[in-house]
């Protein structure tokens, strides 16, 4: 029997591999224009170049290969440092720090080596909404030591783990 066919029928697939320069969507969902982010800090890119998505799934993944440099115990935010020194901040929701972890389950630890697309936090966007918070998720290039020009995809919908910037 052809094992490739067997594997494809039963869902076995090779894990995706990414270049160290790839940046991926951290959640699946419709892309939100920066002007429509309901928080001026993110909308005006005060923390860095920002890419926002309204989450449609239940996980937030590592945006790149690197080190999980910051992991808030509440799960609402984390940061990854890429090999080239680029700093990436992920912030799930607006003011969700106030939830004190409700709607979040942390799946990785600060200091871990992570791979792009690896689940870092399980999220419950519906619960976050029910509790009165917006679960919009921002990926921010917070540090750019090489002063590289980053351009995010212009797609209207993205999937967690798909490349959105190089």
N, C-alpha and C positions, 0 to 999 in steps of 0.2 A: 504494500500500500504506500502511496506517496504521502510521506509525513507532512510535507508542506500543505497539502490539501487537508489532511486530518487536523493540523494545527489551525488552519484558517476556519474550518468548520466549527471548532470548539473554542475559538476565541484566544488561543495562545498567540501572542504577538511579541515581537522584539521590543524592548523599551526604546523610546526615542533617544537619540543622542544629539547633543547640541554643541556648537562651537562655544568656546569661552567668551566670545564677543556677542552671542545671541541673547536677546532679551525677549521673554515670552509673556503672554497675557497671564495674569495671576488668577483671574476668574473668567468663567464663561458668561456671556451676556451681551446686550446691546451697548455699544460705545456711546459715551455721553460727552458732548462737546464741553470744553472747559467753561465756556460762558454759561452753561446750564448746571454747573456744579453749585449746589446751594450753600457754599461756604467760601468766602472771599480769599482765605488763605490758600486754598487749593485752586479755586477758579482763576486767581491772578498769578498762579505759579510762584508764590512767595517762597516756597521750600525747594523749588526746582521745576524742571520740565515735567509736566504732569499728563498722565493718560488715565482716563476714568471709565469705568464700566459699571453698569447696573447688574449685579450678580443674579444669574439665573440658576446657578448650581449650588452645591453644598461644600465647596472647598476653595481655599486660597492656596496657590502653589508658589514655590520659589520662582522668582522672575528670571533667575540666571544661575549658572554654576558659580559657586563661591562659598563664603562662610556666613552662617547666620550670626551676624554680629550683634544684633539686638533682637530680643524676643520678649515682648511685653507679656507678663503672666496672664493678663486679661485676654490675650489673643487678638485684640483689636488692631495691633500694629506690629510690624517686624521689619528688620533691615538686613539686606544682604550686601556683602562687599565682594565685588568681582575681582578676579586675579589682577586686572590692570589698575585696580584702585577705585574704580567707579563705585559709588555708593547708591544703592537702590532702597527706597523706603516704600513699604506697602502699608496703607491705612484703610482698614475695612470700616466704612461707615462714617457718618458725621456725628461727632460727640459720643461715639460708642464706648469710650473709656468709662463713661458713667454707668454702663451696664455691668461693670465689675466682673466680666467674664460670661455673663448670661448670653447664650446664643453662639458661643465659641468653644471649641475644644482644641487645645494646643497639641500638635502632633510631632513637634521637633523641639530641640533644646538650643538655647543660646550657645554659640561656639561650635555647633555642628557644621561639618562640611555638607553642603547641599547641592543637589543637581537641579537644573532648570526643569520645572514641571513636577517636582516632588511636592507632595501635600505637606504644607506647613501648619495650616489651621483648618479644621472643619468648621463651617459656618452654617447658621440657620437664618437665612435672610428673612423668612416669614416671621419668625419669632422676633427678630430685630425690629421689623416693621410694626408688629403687634405691640411691642414695648414703646413705640413712638419715635423710633429712630430710622434714619435713612441709611440703608446698607450699601450705598454707592461706594465703590472701591477704587482707590487711587493708587497708581504706581508712579512714583516720583524719582527722577534722577536727581538725587540730593547732592551728590558730589561728582564732579567731572574733572579729575586732575589732568587728563590729557586734553581737555577742552575740545573733545571730539564733537562733531555736529550730529546729534541724535535726531532721527526723524521717525515718528511713530506711523504705523499703518493708517490708511484712510478708510479701512473697512468699517461697515456699520455694525457688524456683529463679530465677536471674537470668541475663541474657545480656549479655556485654560490650557496652557502648554504649547499653544501655537505661537510662532515667532511674530512679534509685533514691532520689533525695532532691532536694527543691527548697528 
